[in-house]
């Protein structure tokens, strides 16, 4: 019975890189297929940067309240639809234009708010916002 202490066994100690190459080829094919899809540009009109400073004294905002029964208040005073259009036209002529804050009563019909919003947009005012408060508006 002999025992070989220092015998050399033939072991293959090299790493099998074939699976790694297969995975890399599959990933390369996936990237080649998906790359043209990802390069399509989406046309977006971004605002241009200007060096004009904002006005020192901005115009005070105009508050328009639409009540539950359709009554429209311009800065707290009730106005008719004809007066509302004339007020909007006067505000649109100002430079800079004032911001319009529209507040709608929670129980008002959507039609009342839509008519006021349409009149403001049609009148040429650009800075329009809705005001929501915890007391029941919008």
VMD Tcl script that builds the backbone (N, CA, C; Angstrom):
set m [mol new atoms 414]
animate dup $m
set s [atomselect $m all]
$s set {name element resname resid chain x y z} {
  {N N UNK 1 A 0.829 -1.159 0.000}
  {CA C UNK 1 A 0.000 0.000 0.000}
  {C C UNK 1 A 0.870 1.217 0.000}
  {N N UNK 2 A 0.798 1.828 -1.033}
  {CA C UNK 2 A 1.607 3.021 -1.136}
  {C C UNK 2 A 0.764 4.271 -1.085}
  {N N UNK 3 A 1.351 5.286 -0.667}
  {CA C UNK 3 A 0.651 6.562 -0.550}
  {C C UNK 3 A 1.498 7.605 -1.242}
  {N N UNK 4 A 0.889 8.313 -2.125}
  {CA C UNK 4 A 1.657 9.363 -2.810}
  {C C UNK 4 A 1.332 10.691 -2.164}
  {N N UNK 5 A 2.349 11.264 -1.595}
  {CA C UNK 5 A 2.157 12.517 -0.879}
  {C C UNK 5 A 2.307 13.706 -1.809}
  {N N UNK 6 A 3.233 13.693 -2.631}
  {CA C UNK 6 A 3.491 14.864 -3.452}
  {C C UNK 6 A 3.052 14.694 -4.881}
  {N N UNK 7 A 2.078 13.844 -5.151}
  {CA C UNK 7 A 1.655 13.599 -6.524}
  {C C UNK 7 A 0.867 14.785 -7.057}
  {N N UNK 8 A 1.041 15.020 -8.312}
  {CA C UNK 8 A 0.335 16.134 -8.941}
  {C C UNK 8 A -0.886 15.587 -9.667}
  {N N UNK 9 A -2.033 16.117 -9.320}
  {CA C UNK 9 A -3.267 15.728 -9.996}
  {C C UNK 9 A -3.531 16.714 -11.121}
  {N N UNK 10 A -4.144 16.237 -12.164}
  {CA C UNK 10 A -4.470 17.122 -13.293}
  {C C UNK 10 A -5.846 17.754 -13.070}
  {N N UNK 11 A -5.850 18.927 -12.432}
  {CA C UNK 11 A -7.077 19.690 -12.250}
  {C C UNK 11 A -7.060 20.854 -13.221}
  {N N UNK 12 A -8.217 21.131 -13.792}
  {CA C UNK 12 A -8.350 22.285 -14.682}
  {C C UNK 12 A -8.826 23.452 -13.832}
  {N N UNK 13 A -7.935 24.384 -13.570}
  {CA C UNK 13 A -8.225 25.473 -12.647}
  {C C UNK 13 A -8.688 26.728 -13.391}
  {N N UNK 14 A -8.899 26.677 -14.682}
  {CA C UNK 14 A -9.316 27.864 -15.429}
  {C C UNK 14 A -10.823 28.073 -15.260}
  {N N UNK 15 A -11.215 29.330 -15.266}
  {CA C UNK 15 A -12.614 29.685 -15.079}
  {C C UNK 15 A -13.369 29.544 -16.394}
  {N N UNK 16 A -14.558 29.003 -16.326}
  {CA C UNK 16 A -15.385 28.840 -17.518}
  {C C UNK 16 A -16.071 30.177 -17.805}
  {N N UNK 17 A -15.651 30.871 -18.852}
  {CA C UNK 17 A -16.179 32.202 -19.166}
  {C C UNK 17 A -17.265 32.162 -20.226}
  {N N UNK 18 A -17.623 31.016 -20.715}
  {CA C UNK 18 A -18.656 30.911 -21.761}
  {C C UNK 18 A -20.000 31.442 -21.275}
  {N N UNK 19 A -20.493 31.103 -20.077}
  {CA C UNK 19 A -21.770 31.694 -19.624}
  {C C UNK 19 A -21.696 33.219 -19.481}
  {N N UNK 20 A -20.548 33.721 -19.046}
  {CA C UNK 20 A -20.392 35.164 -18.927}
  {C C UNK 20 A -20.460 35.836 -20.289}
  {N N UNK 21 A -19.825 35.233 -21.268}
  {CA C UNK 21 A -19.871 35.779 -22.629}
  {C C UNK 21 A -21.288 35.707 -23.183}
  {N N UNK 22 A -22.010 34.634 -22.911}
  {CA C UNK 22 A -23.398 34.513 -23.370}
  {C C UNK 22 A -24.274 35.616 -22.775}
  {N N UNK 23 A -24.117 35.874 -21.497}
  {CA C UNK 23 A -24.906 36.922 -20.838}
  {C C UNK 23 A -24.552 38.293 -21.413}
  {N N UNK 24 A -23.285 38.538 -21.644}
  {CA C UNK 24 A -22.873 39.831 -22.199}
  {C C UNK 24 A -23.423 40.022 -23.609}
  {N N UNK 25 A -23.429 38.969 -24.409}
  {CA C UNK 25 A -23.985 39.076 -25.765}
  {C C UNK 25 A -25.487 39.337 -25.733}
  {N N UNK 26 A -26.196 38.683 -24.835}
  {CA C UNK 26 A -27.642 38.921 -24.714}
  {C C UNK 26 A -27.902 40.361 -24.284}
  {N N UNK 27 A -27.163 40.878 -23.322}
  {CA C UNK 27 A -27.332 42.267 -22.889}
  {C C UNK 27 A -26.988 43.242 -24.011}
  {N N UNK 28 A -25.953 42.936 -24.775}
  {CA C UNK 28 A -25.584 43.791 -25.903}
  {C C UNK 28 A -26.696 43.834 -26.934}
  {N N UNK 29 A -27.303 42.703 -27.228}
  {CA C UNK 29 A -28.412 42.666 -28.191}
  {C C UNK 29 A -29.602 43.454 -27.653}
  {N N UNK 30 A -29.895 43.322 -26.361}
  {CA C UNK 30 A -31.015 44.081 -25.772}
  {C C UNK 30 A -30.758 45.575 -25.879}
  {N N UNK 31 A -29.546 46.021 -25.572}
  {CA C UNK 31 A -29.237 47.446 -25.675}
  {C C UNK 31 A -29.276 47.926 -27.115}
  {N N UNK 32 A -28.832 47.118 -28.043}
  {CA C UNK 32 A -28.870 47.514 -29.453}
  {C C UNK 32 A -30.313 47.669 -29.922}
  {N N UNK 33 A -31.196 46.807 -29.446}
  {CA C UNK 33 A -32.597 46.884 -29.862}
  {C C UNK 33 A -33.303 48.061 -29.200}
  {N N UNK 34 A -33.054 48.303 -27.919}
  {CA C UNK 34 A -33.792 49.356 -27.202}
  {C C UNK 34 A -33.206 50.738 -27.370}
  {N N UNK 35 A -31.977 50.865 -27.800}
  {CA C UNK 35 A -31.358 52.182 -27.917}
  {C C UNK 35 A -32.072 53.090 -28.914}
  {N N UNK 36 A -32.453 52.643 -30.111}
  {CA C UNK 36 A -33.186 53.551 -31.010}
  {C C UNK 36 A -34.523 54.005 -30.443}
  {N N UNK 37 A -35.163 53.174 -29.645}
  {CA C UNK 37 A -36.439 53.560 -29.047}
  {C C UNK 37 A -36.233 54.662 -28.020}
  {N N UNK 38 A -35.134 54.595 -27.279}
  {CA C UNK 38 A -34.886 55.580 -26.223}
  {C C UNK 38 A -34.362 56.904 -26.757}
  {N N UNK 39 A -33.890 56.957 -27.988}
  {CA C UNK 39 A -33.307 58.193 -28.495}
  {C C UNK 39 A -34.307 59.093 -29.193}
  {N N UNK 40 A -35.576 58.692 -29.279}
  {CA C UNK 40 A -36.562 59.561 -29.902}
  {C C UNK 40 A -36.766 60.792 -29.031}
  {N N UNK 41 A -36.668 61.940 -29.643}
  {CA C UNK 41 A -36.785 63.193 -28.901}
  {C C UNK 41 A -38.249 63.606 -28.784}
  {N N UNK 42 A -38.588 64.182 -27.678}
  {CA C UNK 42 A -39.912 64.733 -27.458}
  {C C UNK 42 A -39.797 66.241 -27.593}
  {N N UNK 43 A -40.608 66.805 -28.460}
  {CA C UNK 43 A -40.564 68.243 -28.695}
  {C C UNK 43 A -41.243 68.962 -27.536}
  {N N UNK 44 A -40.486 69.788 -26.838}
  {CA C UNK 44 A -41.006 70.576 -25.719}
  {C C UNK 44 A -40.617 72.026 -25.946}
  {N N UNK 45 A -41.597 72.896 -25.829}
  {CA C UNK 45 A -41.314 74.324 -25.937}
  {C C UNK 45 A -40.937 74.850 -24.562}
  {N N UNK 46 A -39.661 75.002 -24.342}
  {CA C UNK 46 A -39.187 75.517 -23.065}
  {C C UNK 46 A -39.153 77.041 -23.099}
  {N N UNK 47 A -39.375 77.674 -21.979}
  {CA C UNK 47 A -39.328 79.139 -21.967}
  {C C UNK 47 A -37.907 79.637 -22.194}
  {N N UNK 48 A -37.809 80.752 -22.844}
  {CA C UNK 48 A -36.501 81.358 -23.102}
  {C C UNK 48 A -36.087 82.189 -21.885}
  {N N UNK 49 A -34.827 82.161 -21.583}
  {CA C UNK 49 A -34.313 82.951 -20.468}
  {C C UNK 49 A -34.201 84.410 -20.896}
  {N N UNK 50 A -34.669 85.280 -20.061}
  {CA C UNK 50 A -34.573 86.710 -20.337}
  {C C UNK 50 A -33.878 87.388 -19.163}
  {N N UNK 51 A -33.280 88.483 -19.450}
  {CA C UNK 51 A -32.572 89.228 -18.413}
  {C C UNK 51 A -33.392 90.395 -17.880}
  {N N UNK 52 A -34.658 90.439 -18.200}
  {CA C UNK 52 A -35.486 91.529 -17.715}
  {C C UNK 52 A -35.872 91.249 -16.259}
  {N N UNK 53 A -35.633 92.196 -15.394}
  {CA C UNK 53 A -36.005 91.983 -13.988}
  {C C UNK 53 A -37.521 92.068 -13.829}
  {N N UNK 54 A -38.054 91.420 -12.822}
  {CA C UNK 54 A -39.490 91.523 -12.586}
  {C C UNK 54 A -39.846 92.953 -12.193}
  {N N UNK 55 A -41.082 93.350 -12.396}
  {CA C UNK 55 A -41.461 94.714 -12.033}
  {C C UNK 55 A -41.295 94.945 -10.538}
  {N N UNK 56 A -40.884 96.172 -10.209}
  {CA C UNK 56 A -40.645 96.494 -8.806}
  {C C UNK 56 A -41.939 96.528 -8.002}
  {N N UNK 57 A -42.973 97.042 -8.605}
  {CA C UNK 57 A -44.264 97.140 -7.932}
  {C C UNK 57 A -45.292 96.393 -8.767}
  {N N UNK 58 A -45.482 95.097 -8.489}
  {CA C UNK 58 A -46.473 94.369 -9.267}
  {C C UNK 58 A -47.876 94.882 -8.963}
  {N N UNK 59 A -48.728 94.718 -9.944}
  {CA C UNK 59 A -50.113 95.167 -9.769}
  {C C UNK 59 A -50.771 94.321 -8.685}
  {N N UNK 60 A -51.621 94.929 -7.870}
  {CA C UNK 60 A -52.301 94.137 -6.837}
  {C C UNK 60 A -53.218 93.107 -7.494}
  {N N UNK 61 A -53.353 91.951 -6.895}
  {CA C UNK 61 A -54.182 90.911 -7.525}
  {C C UNK 61 A -55.657 91.282 -7.499}
  {N N UNK 62 A -56.368 90.757 -8.470}
  {CA C UNK 62 A -57.806 90.940 -8.556}
  {C C UNK 62 A -58.457 89.688 -7.985}
  {N N UNK 63 A -59.345 89.869 -7.025}
  {CA C UNK 63 A -60.040 88.745 -6.407}
  {C C UNK 63 A -61.451 88.647 -6.972}
  {N N UNK 64 A -61.734 87.519 -7.607}
  {CA C UNK 64 A -63.075 87.267 -8.142}
  {C C UNK 64 A -63.670 86.126 -7.330}
  {N N UNK 65 A -64.813 86.383 -6.713}
  {CA C UNK 65 A -65.511 85.368 -5.925}
  {C C UNK 65 A -66.789 84.980 -6.652}
  {N N UNK 66 A -67.003 83.675 -6.780}
  {CA C UNK 66 A -68.241 83.159 -7.354}
  {C C UNK 66 A -69.020 82.537 -6.209}
  {N N UNK 67 A -70.196 83.092 -5.939}
  {CA C UNK 67 A -70.996 82.607 -4.825}
  {C C UNK 67 A -71.898 81.462 -5.267}
  {N N UNK 68 A -72.539 80.828 -4.311}
  {CA C UNK 68 A -73.341 79.628 -4.572}
  {C C UNK 68 A -74.495 79.878 -5.536}
  {N N UNK 69 A -75.033 81.100 -5.557}
  {CA C UNK 69 A -76.178 81.406 -6.408}
  {C C UNK 69 A -75.763 82.005 -7.752}
  {N N UNK 70 A -74.469 82.062 -8.040}
  {CA C UNK 70 A -73.999 82.582 -9.319}
  {C C UNK 70 A -73.585 84.037 -9.292}
  {N N UNK 71 A -73.733 84.704 -8.160}
  {CA C UNK 71 A -73.317 86.098 -8.042}
  {C C UNK 71 A -71.795 86.172 -8.098}
  {N N UNK 72 A -71.303 87.118 -8.888}
  {CA C UNK 72 A -69.864 87.295 -9.049}
  {C C UNK 72 A -69.454 88.574 -8.323}
  {N N UNK 73 A -68.417 88.458 -7.503}
  {CA C UNK 73 A -67.894 89.604 -6.775}
  {C C UNK 73 A -66.519 89.951 -7.320}
  {N N UNK 74 A -66.324 91.197 -7.716}
  {CA C UNK 74 A -65.028 91.697 -8.187}
  {C C UNK 74 A -64.436 92.508 -7.052}
  {N N UNK 75 A -63.418 92.003 -6.428}
  {CA C UNK 75 A -62.793 92.633 -5.256}
  {C C UNK 75 A -63.826 92.983 -4.193}
  {N N UNK 76 A -64.781 92.077 -3.984}
  {CA C UNK 76 A -65.768 92.239 -2.919}
  {C C UNK 76 A -67.043 92.938 -3.320}
  {N N UNK 77 A -67.119 93.506 -4.521}
  {CA C UNK 77 A -68.328 94.204 -4.962}
  {C C UNK 77 A -69.029 93.366 -6.029}
  {N N UNK 78 A -70.337 93.197 -5.881}
  {CA C UNK 78 A -71.109 92.408 -6.841}
  {C C UNK 78 A -71.139 93.125 -8.191}
  {N N UNK 79 A -70.940 92.351 -9.262}
  {CA C UNK 79 A -70.934 92.918 -10.612}
  {C C UNK 79 A -71.823 92.074 -11.515}
  {N N UNK 80 A -72.373 92.731 -12.531}
  {CA C UNK 80 A -73.170 92.025 -13.543}
  {C C UNK 80 A -72.221 91.441 -14.585}
  {N N UNK 81 A -72.690 90.534 -15.433}
  {CA C UNK 81 A -71.811 89.974 -16.475}
  {C C UNK 81 A -71.236 91.028 -17.420}
  {N N UNK 82 A -72.005 92.071 -17.722}
  {CA C UNK 82 A -71.504 93.131 -18.607}
  {C C UNK 82 A -70.402 93.916 -17.912}
  {N N UNK 83 A -70.623 94.267 -16.639}
  {CA C UNK 83 A -69.590 94.982 -15.876}
  {C C UNK 83 A -68.346 94.113 -15.696}
  {N N UNK 84 A -68.552 92.817 -15.516}
  {CA C UNK 84 A -67.413 91.911 -15.352}
  {C C UNK 84 A -66.529 91.937 -16.594}
  {N N UNK 85 A -67.138 91.910 -17.773}
  {CA C UNK 85 A -66.347 91.958 -19.014}
  {C C UNK 85 A -65.595 93.273 -19.139}
  {N N UNK 86 A -66.211 94.382 -18.728}
  {CA C UNK 86 A -65.519 95.669 -18.823}
  {C C UNK 86 A -64.375 95.750 -17.809}
  {N N UNK 87 A -64.579 95.229 -16.603}
  {CA C UNK 87 A -63.492 95.197 -15.616}
  {C C UNK 87 A -62.329 94.335 -16.098}
  {N N UNK 88 A -62.659 93.206 -16.707}
  {CA C UNK 88 A -61.617 92.320 -17.234}
  {C C UNK 88 A -60.842 93.012 -18.347}
  {N N UNK 89 A -61.550 93.702 -19.223}
  {CA C UNK 89 A -60.881 94.418 -20.322}
  {C C UNK 89 A -59.965 95.509 -19.773}
  {N N UNK 90 A -60.402 96.235 -18.744}
  {CA C UNK 90 A -59.558 97.267 -18.138}
  {C C UNK 90 A -58.317 96.653 -17.487}
  {N N UNK 91 A -58.497 95.520 -16.811}
  {CA C UNK 91 A -57.361 94.870 -16.157}
  {C C UNK 91 A -56.384 94.305 -17.185}
  {N N UNK 92 A -56.880 93.855 -18.320}
  {CA C UNK 92 A -56.008 93.284 -19.357}
  {C C UNK 92 A -55.141 94.356 -20.010}
  {N N UNK 93 A -55.592 95.606 -19.981}
  {CA C UNK 93 A -54.828 96.696 -20.595}
  {C C UNK 93 A -53.690 97.187 -19.708}
  {N N UNK 94 A -53.741 96.853 -18.428}
  {CA C UNK 94 A -52.708 97.327 -17.504}
  {C C UNK 94 A -51.379 96.650 -17.802}
  {N N UNK 95 A -50.294 97.375 -17.515}
  {CA C UNK 95 A -48.969 96.810 -17.694}
  {C C UNK 95 A -48.203 96.990 -16.394}
  {N N UNK 96 A -47.851 96.000 -15.668}
  {CA C UNK 96 A -48.074 94.573 -15.912}
  {C C UNK 96 A -49.493 94.167 -15.536}
  {N N UNK 97 A -49.934 93.078 -16.141}
  {CA C UNK 97 A -51.275 92.590 -15.859}
  {C C UNK 97 A -51.348 92.067 -14.428}
  {N N UNK 98 A -52.456 92.330 -13.758}
  {CA C UNK 98 A -52.594 91.806 -12.398}
  {C C UNK 98 A -52.914 90.309 -12.422}
  {N N UNK 99 A -52.577 89.661 -11.325}
  {CA C UNK 99 A -52.972 88.265 -11.172}
  {C C UNK 99 A -54.454 88.225 -10.836}
  {N N UNK 100 A -55.125 87.182 -11.320}
  {CA C UNK 100 A -56.543 87.002 -11.034}
  {C C UNK 100 A -56.680 85.800 -10.114}
  {N N UNK 101 A -57.259 86.017 -8.950}
  {CA C UNK 101 A -57.496 84.945 -7.991}
  {C C UNK 101 A -58.989 84.646 -7.990}
  {N N UNK 102 A -59.346 83.465 -8.471}
  {CA C UNK 102 A -60.757 83.080 -8.543}
  {C C UNK 102 A -61.054 82.152 -7.376}
  {N N UNK 103 A -62.056 82.510 -6.605}
  {CA C UNK 103 A -62.501 81.698 -5.478}
  {C C UNK 103 A -63.961 81.322 -5.719}
  {N N UNK 104 A -64.241 80.026 -5.662}
  {CA C UNK 104 A -65.583 79.533 -5.953}
  {C C UNK 104 A -66.156 78.898 -4.700}
  {N N UNK 105 A -67.396 79.255 -4.399}
  {CA C UNK 105 A -68.069 78.650 -3.259}
  {C C UNK 105 A -68.246 77.156 -3.513}
  {N N UNK 106 A -68.092 76.379 -2.457}
  {CA C UNK 106 A -68.149 74.920 -2.578}
  {C C UNK 106 A -69.496 74.434 -3.113}
  {N N UNK 107 A -70.568 75.116 -2.811}
  {CA C UNK 107 A -71.893 74.683 -3.240}
  {C C UNK 107 A -72.333 75.329 -4.550}
  {N N UNK 108 A -71.466 76.090 -5.189}
  {CA C UNK 108 A -71.812 76.726 -6.465}
  {C C UNK 108 A -71.785 75.694 -7.583}
  {N N UNK 109 A -72.601 75.914 -8.578}
  {CA C UNK 109 A -72.614 75.016 -9.734}
  {C C UNK 109 A -71.358 75.238 -10.567}
  {N N UNK 110 A -70.926 74.184 -11.214}
  {CA C UNK 110 A -69.723 74.256 -12.047}
  {C C UNK 110 A -69.898 75.265 -13.174}
  {N N UNK 111 A -71.102 75.394 -13.675}
  {CA C UNK 111 A -71.372 76.302 -14.794}
  {C C UNK 111 A -71.014 77.747 -14.445}
  {N N UNK 112 A -71.284 78.167 -13.211}
  {CA C UNK 112 A -70.969 79.545 -12.806}
  {C C UNK 112 A -69.460 79.793 -12.864}
  {N N UNK 113 A -68.695 78.859 -12.312}
  {CA C UNK 113 A -67.238 79.009 -12.321}
  {C C UNK 113 A -66.684 78.944 -13.739}
  {N N UNK 114 A -67.249 78.069 -14.569}
  {CA C UNK 114 A -66.770 77.932 -15.945}
  {C C UNK 114 A -67.020 79.208 -16.742}
  {N N UNK 115 A -68.161 79.841 -16.528}
  {CA C UNK 115 A -68.459 81.087 -17.252}
  {C C UNK 115 A -67.499 82.203 -16.844}
  {N N UNK 116 A -67.198 82.296 -15.563}
  {CA C UNK 116 A -66.267 83.326 -15.097}
  {C C UNK 116 A -64.870 83.055 -15.647}
  {N N UNK 117 A -64.435 81.810 -15.588}
  {CA C UNK 117 A -63.114 81.457 -16.117}
  {C C UNK 117 A -63.038 81.731 -17.616}
  {N N UNK 118 A -64.089 81.413 -18.353}
  {CA C UNK 118 A -64.126 81.683 -19.785}
  {C C UNK 118 A -64.047 83.185 -20.051}
  {N N UNK 119 A -64.775 83.970 -19.277}
  {CA C UNK 119 A -64.756 85.421 -19.474}
  {C C UNK 119 A -63.365 85.994 -19.190}
  {N N UNK 120 A -62.702 85.485 -18.158}
  {CA C UNK 120 A -61.367 85.991 -17.810}
  {C C UNK 120 A -60.365 85.620 -18.901}
  {N N UNK 121 A -60.410 84.384 -19.372}
  {CA C UNK 121 A -59.486 83.963 -20.433}
  {C C UNK 121 A -59.781 84.691 -21.731}
  {N N UNK 122 A -61.031 84.825 -22.051}
  {CA C UNK 122 A -61.425 85.504 -23.290}
  {C C UNK 122 A -61.066 86.980 -23.244}
  {N N UNK 123 A -61.041 87.557 -22.045}
  {CA C UNK 123 A -60.711 88.965 -21.891}
  {C C UNK 123 A -59.230 89.259 -22.051}
  {N N UNK 124 A -58.383 88.230 -22.065}
  {CA C UNK 124 A -56.966 88.446 -22.317}
  {C C UNK 124 A -56.077 88.434 -21.093}
  {N N UNK 125 A -56.615 88.108 -19.939}
  {CA C UNK 125 A -55.779 88.022 -18.748}
  {C C UNK 125 A -55.022 86.696 -18.752}
  {N N UNK 126 A -53.752 86.749 -18.418}
  {CA C UNK 126 A -52.888 85.575 -18.530}
  {C C UNK 126 A -52.601 84.901 -17.194}
  {N N UNK 127 A -52.546 85.638 -16.116}
  {CA C UNK 127 A -52.174 85.080 -14.809}
  {C C UNK 127 A -53.437 84.785 -14.012}
  {N N UNK 128 A -53.903 83.549 -14.135}
  {CA C UNK 128 A -55.166 83.149 -13.506}
  {C C UNK 128 A -54.881 82.013 -12.540}
  {N N UNK 129 A -55.442 82.100 -11.354}
  {CA C UNK 129 A -55.270 81.036 -10.379}
  {C C UNK 129 A -56.534 80.845 -9.569}
  {N N UNK 130 A -56.723 79.611 -9.108}
  {CA C UNK 130 A -57.860 79.321 -8.249}
  {C C UNK 130 A -57.391 79.328 -6.803}
  {N N UNK 131 A -58.218 79.896 -5.950}
  {CA C UNK 131 A -57.895 79.992 -4.531}
  {C C UNK 131 A -58.774 79.001 -3.789}
  {N N UNK 132 A -58.154 78.150 -3.027}
  {CA C UNK 132 A -58.882 77.191 -2.190}
  {C C UNK 132 A -58.604 77.533 -0.742}
  {N N UNK 133 A -59.654 77.643 0.027}
  {CA C UNK 133 A -59.459 77.910 1.455}
  {C C UNK 133 A -60.242 76.886 2.263}
  {N N UNK 134 A -59.909 76.790 3.516}
  {CA C UNK 134 A -60.519 75.790 4.375}
  {C C UNK 134 A -61.958 76.138 4.761}
  {N N UNK 135 A -62.413 77.348 4.469}
  {CA C UNK 135 A -63.742 77.760 4.910}
  {C C UNK 135 A -64.832 77.395 3.917}
  {N N UNK 136 A -64.495 76.612 2.886}
  {CA C UNK 136 A -65.559 76.156 2.000}
  {C C UNK 136 A -65.407 76.601 0.577}
  {N N UNK 137 A -64.395 77.360 0.226}
  {CA C UNK 137 A -64.208 77.751 -1.162}
  {C C UNK 137 A -63.561 76.649 -1.958}
  {N N UNK 138 A -63.875 76.602 -3.196}
  {CA C UNK 138 A -63.352 75.647 -4.193}
  {C C UNK 138 A -63.021 74.334 -3.582}
}
mol reanalyze $m
mol bondsrecalc $m
mol representation Tube
mol addrep $m
